[in-house]
Amino acid sequence: AERRDDLALAARAALAAHELLPDHAKLLRGAAVLQARTGNAPGALRLYERLWELGHDDAALHQGRGEALHALGRMRDAAQAFRTAIASGDRS
């Protein structure tokens, strides 16, 4: 329970930091990961999509998007995101 509380606190702190610096990529990515780890798939997806809008295009971003989409039951979209993650990994 303590770990879950720590994750929830970290997720709230990351979102607060994101509000102050909405285009800061490291904050966005950290906030997205924490949202996903605390079970907030819609929040994670929103943050991953913001990163994508800012021009980030890497395997980790697409994998995170895929995981969020999968958690939301959007299987076709998730599959496409995972395919993009694999292709992005091949480019690096």
Secondary structure, DSSP 8 states (H G I E B T S, - for coil): -HHHHHHHHHHHHHHHHHHHSTT-HHHHHHHHHHHHHTT-HHHHHHHHHHHHHTT---HHHHHHHHHHHHHTT-HHHHHHHHHHHHHHHHH-
